[in-house]
Amino acid sequence: MTKLARFALAGLAFAGILCGCSLETPDAGPPDTAPAPSAAAVLLKKSMDLYASMPSFSAVCRVTFPAATGPIYETEANPDQSNREQVRKLNFQKPNRFRVVSSSPSGFEITTISNGTSVLEYDNFSSTMPITDSAPATIATADSAHMRNPRASGSPLYAFFGGSSRYGELVEDTIGDVSFGNEERVNGESAHVVNFRAHANFGHVQALIGETTGLVYRIQYDGGLPSDELTEHVPGKARLLTVAASSRNTPRWTEETYSNMRHPASLSPTAFRLDPPKGTIPFDVRVLGKKIPRAPVEDGTPAPDITVERLDGTKVRLSSLKGHPVLIYFWIPWNATSTAGLANIDEYAAEGLSQGLKVMVVSGENNREVYAHIKENRYTFPAYIDAYHEAREEYNLVTFPTTVVLDASGNLVEYITGGMKSLAIRDALERVGINLG
């Protein structure tokens, strides 16, 4: 400390004595340092930087789903073990051109293509039209319906292409440590299982990463399924307790195994061409960004008439329900807020049935994914598909869920956007003569 500094500090101390205060010299203590990353975290970041540096990449991924779930195209008519598997072919070109084709032995196929400007998604098994949207900046931030859904084409691997600078977007390190699991020998090199908790829809992850190459040979994840103890504490979810109790001894891990990995990869110039299926016109969801979530008509005036499809393909017009109060719940299966409200809607449908209430639970997603979610949770409400996005257009659907209540004459009574709105829904139903217990 310089003489000037000592003099100044002494002066401050003297002033403190004069004013009856004490002045303590703060203890500098140890310098602020972040804890050193674990060896497992170092290997994980090394792998992420490898994938981020790849100019191109191709691989074949074999996916095995736990018996309790399966791919989104699982149907009641075809629940055999072939539908517990999926083969994905991934082609990628830096920074944001990619093609992911996910197929099952039964012939079901899901395709997602990004040409660097736009992304196109479609399948060969549902009545849902192809969807186009803006391409993500990188495959690491791909957020389309198929790319974020582990039961469609979603995978934790995509986050690796963002590099270690996006480590915090992959790893939820506030929940658990990044640690090593077993060591294995793969393709002539030592590989370590790296355990971590992931963000998004993947939950606990175990990634088998080559110690020398940094390549990911296998990824396993549980989808964030709660443990038995956590499940027991989910309020008001008796169905979940039943499902958990029946599946406690059932493997719940999804496993992705990668082979034929090439980097750089030799890719066809047409690999990323946006070619929708013949006879289809993709729906461009970017037009929704020009809308705001507002009621389609004034309260007390006739609501737009729409046609939707039951899960068996039968068409139903909203106007056919005139003479009854109607509750419409618009939702999407991959949105947690949407799905959280379904249990309440199921209760409203059951309680209001004797009072003449008609319920329509409508989703624009493919009917097999909707069916799988309803079957898994044992819901009994009438479910419908907005196959041609007529309802989305007519009802300005930007926020999900959106709940609409109509009176017996088909007039709009309430237009409610967002979740956690049970009080508003009950109030609207009372206004149309439906009194819930």
C-alpha positions in Angstrom: 0.0 0.0 0.0 1.4 3.4 -0.9 2.0 6.2 1.7 -0.9 8.2 0.1 -3.2 5.3 0.4 -2.2 4.6 4.1 -2.7 8.3 4.9 -6.2 8.3 3.3 -7.2 5.1 5.1 -6.0 6.6 8.4 -8.0 9.8 7.8 -11.2 7.8 7.1 -10.6 5.8 10.3 -10.2 9.0 12.3 -13.4 10.4 10.8 -15.2 7.3 11.8 -14.1 7.7 15.4 -15.4 11.3 15.4 -18.8 10.3 14.2 -19.0 7.3 16.6 -18.6 4.7 13.8 -16.0 2.0 13.3 -14.3 1.3 10.1 -13.0 -2.1 9.4 -10.6 -3.0 6.6 -12.5 -5.6 4.5 -11.0 -9.0 4.2 -10.2 -9.4 0.5 -10.5 -13.2 0.9 -9.7 -15.6 -1.9 -10.2 -14.4 -5.5 -13.5 -15.2 -7.2 -12.9 -18.3 -9.3 -15.4 -20.6 -11.0 -15.1 -24.2 -10.0 -13.0 -26.3 -12.4 -15.2 -28.3 -14.8 -15.2 -32.0 -14.2 -13.3 -34.3 -16.6 -16.7 -35.5 -17.9 -17.8 -31.9 -18.6 -14.4 -31.3 -20.4 -15.0 -34.3 -22.7 -18.6 -33.2 -23.3 -17.5 -29.7 -24.3 -14.7 -31.2 -26.5 -17.3 -33.2 -28.3 -19.6 -30.2 -28.8 -16.7 -28.2 -30.3 -15.9 -31.1 -32.6 -19.5 -31.1 -34.0 -19.5 -27.3 -34.2 -16.4 -27.4 -36.4 -17.7 -30.0 -38.9 -18.4 -28.4 -42.3 -20.8 -31.4 -43.0 -21.9 -34.6 -41.3 -24.0 -37.6 -42.1 -25.0 -40.6 -40.0 -27.5 -43.4 -39.6 -29.2 -43.5 -36.2 -31.1 -46.4 -34.8 -33.6 -45.4 -32.2 -35.2 -47.8 -29.7 -38.1 -46.5 -27.7 -39.3 -47.8 -24.3 -42.3 -50.0 -24.4 -44.4 -47.4 -22.6 -44.1 -44.8 -25.4 -42.9 -45.5 -29.0 -42.8 -43.2 -32.0 -45.6 -40.8 -32.6 -47.0 -43.1 -35.4 -47.7 -45.9 -33.0 -51.4 -46.9 -33.4 -53.7 -49.2 -31.5 -54.1 -51.3 -34.6 -50.3 -51.9 -34.8 -48.8 -51.9 -31.3 -46.1 -54.6 -32.1 -42.5 -54.2 -31.3 -41.6 -53.0 -34.8 -43.1 -49.7 -33.9 -40.8 -49.4 -30.9 -37.9 -48.8 -33.3 -37.0 -46.1 -35.7 -34.1 -45.4 -38.2 -33.1 -41.8 -38.7 -30.9 -40.7 -41.6 -29.2 -37.4 -40.8 -27.5 -35.1 -43.4 -26.1 -31.8 -42.2 -24.2 -29.0 -43.9 -22.9 -26.0 -41.8 -24.5 -23.8 -40.6 -28.2 -24.6 -41.0 -28.9 -27.0 -43.9 -30.1 -30.4 -42.8 -32.3 -33.3 -43.7 -33.6 -35.7 -41.1 -35.7 -38.7 -42.3 -37.2 -40.9 -39.5 -38.7 -44.2 -40.6 -40.1 -47.4 -39.0 -40.0 -51.0 -40.3 -43.8 -50.6 -40.9 -43.1 -47.9 -43.5 -44.1 -44.8 -41.5 -41.9 -41.9 -42.3 -41.3 -38.3 -41.0 -39.2 -35.8 -43.0 -37.7 -32.5 -41.9 -35.6 -30.5 -44.5 -33.9 -27.1 -44.1 -32.4 -25.5 -47.2 -30.8 -22.7 -45.1 -33.7 -20.3 -45.7 -36.9 -22.3 -44.9 -37.7 -25.6 -43.2 -40.3 -28.1 -44.5 -41.9 -30.9 -42.4 -44.2 -33.6 -43.5 -45.1 -37.3 -42.9 -46.6 -40.1 -45.0 -49.2 -41.3 -42.5 -51.4 -38.5 -41.3 -53.9 -36.1 -42.8 -51.9 -33.1 -41.6 -50.6 -30.9 -44.5 -46.9 -30.2 -44.8 -45.6 -27.2 -42.8 -43.0 -24.6 -43.8 -41.3 -22.1 -41.5 -38.1 -20.0 -41.3 -35.0 -22.0 -41.1 -33.2 -21.9 -37.7 -29.8 -20.2 -37.5 -28.3 -23.6 -36.8 -29.5 -27.2 -36.3 -28.7 -26.7 -32.7 -31.6 -24.3 -32.4 -34.1 -26.2 -34.6 -37.4 -25.8 -32.8 -40.0 -27.2 -35.2 -42.6 -29.7 -34.1 -40.7 -32.7 -35.3 -37.2 -31.6 -34.4 -38.1 -30.8 -30.8 -40.2 -34.0 -30.2 -38.1 -37.1 -29.2 -40.9 -39.3 -30.5 -40.6 -37.8 -33.9 -37.1 -36.7 -35.0 -35.9 -34.8 -31.9 -32.5 -35.6 -30.4 -30.0 -34.2 -27.9 -27.3 -34.6 -30.6 -28.4 -31.5 -32.5 -27.3 -29.3 -29.6 -23.8 -30.5 -30.0 -23.6 -28.7 -33.3 -23.8 -25.4 -31.4 -20.4 -26.0 -29.8 -19.4 -25.5 -26.2 -20.5 -21.9 -26.3 -24.0 -23.3 -26.1 -23.2 -25.8 -23.4 -25.7 -24.1 -21.0 -28.5 -24.6 -23.5 -27.9 -28.4 -23.5 -26.9 -29.1 -19.9 -29.1 -28.2 -16.9 -26.2 -28.3 -14.5 -28.2 -26.7 -11.6 -30.0 -30.0 -11.2 -27.1 -32.5 -11.1 -23.4 -32.8 -11.8 -21.9 -33.9 -15.1 -20.1 -37.2 -14.4 -18.6 -40.2 -16.0 -20.4 -43.6 -16.2 -19.0 -46.8 -17.7 -16.1 -46.9 -20.0 -16.4 -48.9 -23.3 -14.4 -49.8 -26.3 -15.9 -48.6 -29.6 -14.3 -48.5 -33.1 -10.9 -49.1 -31.6 -11.0 -46.2 -29.1 -11.9 -45.8 -25.5 -15.3 -44.2 -25.0 -16.8 -42.8 -21.8 -20.5 -42.5 -20.8 -21.1 -38.9 -19.8 -24.1 -38.4 -17.5 -26.0 -35.1 -17.3 -29.4 -33.6 -17.0 -30.5 -31.9 -20.3 -32.9 -29.1 -20.9 -36.0 -29.4 -23.1 -37.7 -32.9 -23.5 -34.8 -35.2 -22.9 -34.4 -35.4 -19.1 -31.5 -37.5 -17.8 -29.0 -38.2 -20.6 -26.2 -40.7 -20.9 -23.9 -40.0 -23.9 -21.2 -42.4 -25.0 -18.4 -40.2 -26.3 -15.1 -41.2 -27.9 -12.2 -40.1 -25.8 -9.9 -39.4 -28.8 -12.3 -38.5 -31.6 -15.0 -36.8 -29.5 -17.7 -38.6 -31.6 -21.0 -39.5 -30.0 -21.7 -43.2 -30.5 -24.8 -43.6 -28.4 -27.2 -41.4 -26.5 -29.8 -42.6 -23.9 -32.4 -40.4 -22.2 -35.4 -40.9 -20.1 -37.5 -37.9 -21.4 -37.6 -36.3 -18.0 -40.0 -39.0 -16.6 -40.3 -38.4 -12.9 -39.1 -40.9 -10.4 -41.7 -42.9 -8.4 -41.3 -40.5 -5.5 -41.9 -37.4 -7.6 -44.8 -39.0 -9.4 -46.5 -39.6 -6.0 -46.5 -35.9 -5.4 -48.1 -34.7 -8.6 -51.3 -33.1 -7.4 -54.6 -34.1 -8.9 -53.1 -36.7 -11.3 -54.5 -40.0 -10.3 -54.0 -41.2 -13.9 -50.3 -40.5 -13.7 -50.0 -42.5 -10.5 -51.7 -45.5 -12.2 -49.4 -45.2 -15.2 -46.3 -44.8 -13.0 -47.2 -47.8 -10.8 -47.8 -50.0 -13.9 -44.5 -49.1 -15.5 -42.0 -49.0 -12.6 -40.4 -52.2 -13.8 -40.5 -51.2 -17.5 -37.4 -49.7 -19.2 -38.1 -46.1 -19.8 -34.9 -45.0 -21.7 -34.9 -44.1 -25.3 -31.6 -45.1 -27.0 -30.0 -43.6 -30.1 -27.1 -45.6 -31.6 -25.1 -43.9 -34.4 -23.2 -45.6 -37.2 -21.9 -44.8 -40.7 -20.7 -41.4 -39.4 -19.0 -39.2 -42.0 -17.4 -35.8 -41.5 -17.0 -34.1 -43.8 -19.7 -35.9 -45.7 -20.3 -36.3 -49.4 -23.8 -34.9 -49.9 -25.9 -34.6 -53.0 -26.6 -31.1 -54.3 -30.3 -32.0 -54.0 -30.1 -33.3 -50.4 -31.6 -30.1 -49.0 -34.2 -29.3 -51.7 -37.6 -28.6 -50.3 -39.8 -31.1 -52.1 -43.3 -31.5 -50.5 -45.2 -34.7 -51.3 -47.0 -34.6 -54.6 -50.5 -33.1 -54.5 -49.9 -31.1 -51.3 -49.5 -27.4 -50.7 -47.5 -26.7 -47.5 -48.9 -24.4 -44.9 -46.6 -21.5 -44.1 -46.8 -20.9 -40.4 -44.9 -17.6 -40.8 -48.3 -16.0 -41.7 -49.3 -16.5 -38.1 -46.6 -14.1 -37.0 -48.7 -11.3 -38.6 -51.6 -12.1 -36.3 -52.4 -11.3 -32.7 -54.3 -13.6 -30.4 -57.7 -11.9 -30.4 -61.3 -13.1 -30.6 -62.5 -13.7 -34.2 -65.8 -11.9 -33.6 -67.4 -9.7 -31.0 -69.0 -11.4 -27.9 -72.6 -12.2 -28.5 -72.3 -12.7 -32.3 -72.1 -15.9 -34.3 -68.8 -17.7 -34.0 -67.1 -18.9 -37.2 -68.3 -22.3 -38.4 -65.5 -24.8 -38.9 -65.1 -28.4 -40.0 -62.8 -30.7 -38.1 -62.2 -34.5 -38.1 -62.7 -37.1 -35.5 -59.7 -39.4 -35.0 -61.4 -41.9 -37.3 -61.5 -39.3 -40.1 -65.2 -38.5 -39.8 -65.9 -34.8 -40.5 -67.9 -32.8 -38.0 -69.1 -29.2 -38.5 -69.3 -27.0 -35.5 -72.7 -25.7 -36.5 -74.1 -29.3 -36.1 -73.8 -28.7 -32.3 -76.3 -25.8 -32.2 -78.8 -26.1 -29.5 -76.1 -27.0 -27.0 -73.5 -24.8 -25.2 -70.1 -25.7 -26.6 -66.6 -25.7 -25.1 -63.7 -25.8 -27.6 -60.2 -26.4 -26.4 -57.4 -25.8 -29.0 -54.1 -27.5 -28.0 -50.9 -29.0 -29.3 -49.4 -32.2 -27.9 -45.8 -31.0 -27.6 -46.7 -27.9 -25.6 -46.7 -28.6 -21.8 -49.1 -25.8 -21.1 -51.6 -27.2 -23.6 -51.4 -30.7 -22.2 -51.6 -29.6 -18.6 -55.1 -28.3 -19.1 -56.5 -31.5 -20.7 -57.3 -33.1 -17.3 -59.6 -30.2 -16.4 -61.2 -30.3 -19.8 -61.9 -34.0 -19.4 -63.6 -33.3 -16.1 -65.7 -30.4 -17.6 -66.8 -32.8 -20.4 -67.9 -35.5 -17.9 -69.6 -33.1 -15.5 -71.3 -31.0 -18.2 -72.6 -33.9 -20.3 -75.9 -34.3 -18.4 -76.5 -30.5 -18.7 -76.1 -30.6 -22.5 -72.5 -29.4 -22.8 -70.7 -30.3 -26.0 -66.9 -30.4 -25.9 -64.5 -30.3 -28.8 -60.8 -30.8 -28.1 -59.0 -29.8 -31.3 -55.4 -30.1 -32.4 -53.7 -29.3 -35.6 -51.1 -32.0 -35.2 -51.3 -35.5 -36.7 -54.0 -37.7 -35.4 -51.7 -40.5 -34.3 -49.8 -38.3 -31.9 -53.0 -36.9 -30.6 -54.4 -40.4 -30.2 -51.3 -41.6 -28.4 -51.5 -38.8 -25.8 -55.2 -39.3 -25.2 -54.8 -43.0 -24.9 -51.9 -42.8 -22.5 -53.8 -40.5 -20.1 -57.2 -42.3 -20.6 -59.1 -39.1 -21.5 -62.7 -39.6 -22.6 -63.5 -36.2 -24.2 -64.3 -36.0 -27.9 -61.0 -35.3 -29.7 -60.7 -33.7 -33.2 -58.1 -32.8 -35.8 -57.8 -29.5 -37.5 -56.4 -31.2 -40.6 -56.4 -28.3 -42.9 -55.8 -25.6 -40.3 -59.2 -24.1 -41.0 -59.8 -23.6 -37.2 -56.4 -22.0 -36.8 -57.2 -19.4 -39.5 -60.8 -18.7 -38.4 -60.1 -18.4 -34.7 -56.8 -16.5 -34.9 -54.9 -19.3 -33.1 -51.5 -18.0 -32.1 -51.4 -18.9 -28.4 -51.9 -22.4 -27.2 -54.0 -23.4 -25.5 -56.9 -21.3 -26.6 -60.4 -21.9 -25.1 -63.6 -20.8 -26.7 -67.1 -21.0 -25.1 -70.2 -20.7 -27.2 -73.9 -20.4 -26.2 -76.6 -22.7 -27.5 -77.2 -20.4 -30.4 -73.6 -20.6 -31.6 -72.7 -17.1 -30.4 -69.3 -16.3 -28.9 -69.4 -16.0 -25.1 -65.7 -16.1 -24.2 -62.3 -16.3 -26.0 -59.5 -17.3 -23.5 -55.9 -17.5 -24.4 -53.2 -19.3 -22.4 -53.2 -21.9 -19.7 -54.1 -22.0 -16.1 -57.4 -20.3 -16.8 -59.8 -22.8 -15.1 -61.6 -20.0 -13.2 -62.3 -18.0 -16.4 -63.5 -21.2 -18.1 -65.8 -22.1 -15.3 -67.2 -18.6 -15.2 -67.9 -18.7 -18.9 -69.6 -22.0 -18.7 -71.9 -20.8 -15.9 -73.0 -18.0 -18.2 -74.2 -20.5 -20.7 -76.0 -22.6 -18.0 -73.4 -25.2 -17.2 -72.8 -25.4 -13.4 -69.8 -27.5 -12.5 -69.3 -28.9 -9.0 
